[in-house]
């Protein structure tokens, strides 16, 4: 899920319509709404994006990197949050 979302936002300087991004992520990438913020935070932890927040709400993101080490961190991080049957247990 995280790698798919990273591919979607890759090389876009700034995304500030998070509702639209969440709708596309749900419709095109099958990312459930309850998982959306967690996926974004994983991308931030992997240094692929920088998230803009207003309080606890994520209001935008900026693409930072496409280096292979960052992509590897996304894959490894998501596998740690996903159980063997593919559901998100964390």
C-alpha positions as CSV (number, residue, x, y, z in Angstrom):
1,X,0.0,0.0,0.0
2,X,2.7,2.5,1.0
3,X,4.8,1.9,-2.1
4,X,1.7,2.3,-4.3
5,X,0.8,5.6,-2.7
6,X,4.4,6.7,-3.0
7,X,4.3,6.0,-6.7
8,X,1.1,8.0,-7.0
9,X,2.5,11.1,-5.3
10,X,6.1,10.7,-6.7
11,X,7.6,13.9,-8.1
12,X,4.6,16.1,-7.3
13,X,6.0,19.1,-5.5
14,X,3.1,19.8,-3.2
15,X,-0.3,18.1,-2.7
16,X,-2.7,20.2,-0.6
17,X,-6.0,18.5,-1.3
18,X,-5.8,15.6,1.0
19,X,-9.5,14.7,0.7
20,X,-9.0,14.2,-3.0
21,X,-5.8,12.2,-2.5
22,X,-7.5,10.0,0.0
23,X,-10.4,9.4,-2.4
24,X,-8.0,8.4,-5.2
25,X,-6.0,6.2,-2.8
26,X,-9.2,4.4,-1.8
27,X,-10.7,4.0,-5.3
28,X,-7.5,3.3,-7.3
29,X,-5.1,1.7,-4.8
30,X,-7.6,0.0,-2.4
31,X,-6.2,1.9,0.6
32,X,-8.9,1.9,3.2
33,X,-9.7,5.3,4.7
34,X,-8.7,4.2,8.3
35,X,-5.3,3.2,7.0
36,X,-4.6,6.4,4.9
37,X,-3.0,8.5,7.6
38,X,-0.8,5.6,8.7
39,X,0.4,5.0,5.2
40,X,1.2,8.7,4.8
41,X,3.1,8.6,8.2
42,X,5.1,5.6,7.0
43,X,6.1,7.6,3.9
44,X,7.2,10.4,6.1
45,X,9.2,8.1,8.3
46,X,11.0,6.8,5.2
47,X,11.9,10.3,4.2
48,X,9.9,10.2,1.0
49,X,7.5,12.9,1.9
50,X,7.1,15.8,4.4
51,X,3.6,16.1,5.8
52,X,2.0,19.4,6.7
53,X,-0.3,19.3,9.7
54,X,-2.8,21.5,11.4
55,X,-3.0,20.0,14.9
56,X,-3.4,16.3,14.3
57,X,-4.9,16.6,10.8
58,X,-2.7,16.1,7.8
59,X,-3.3,19.0,5.5
60,X,-0.7,18.4,2.8
61,X,2.4,16.7,1.7
62,X,5.6,17.5,-0.2
63,X,7.6,14.9,-2.1
64,X,11.2,14.7,-0.9
65,X,13.0,11.8,-2.4
66,X,13.1,8.9,-4.8
67,X,16.3,7.3,-3.7
68,X,16.3,3.5,-3.5
69,X,17.2,3.4,0.2
70,X,14.0,5.3,1.0
71,X,11.9,2.9,-1.1
72,X,13.5,0.0,0.8
73,X,12.5,1.6,4.1
74,X,8.9,1.9,2.9
75,X,8.8,-1.8,2.0
76,X,10.4,-2.9,5.2
77,X,8.2,-0.6,7.4
78,X,5.0,-1.8,5.8
79,X,5.9,-5.4,6.1
80,X,6.4,-4.9,9.9
81,X,2.9,-3.4,10.1
82,X,1.2,-6.1,8.1
83,X,0.6,-9.7,9.3
84,X,1.1,-12.8,7.2
85,X,-2.4,-12.8,5.8
86,X,-2.0,-9.3,4.4
87,X,-4.2,-7.4,6.8
88,X,-3.1,-4.4,8.8
89,X,-3.0,-5.6,12.4
90,X,-0.9,-2.8,14.0
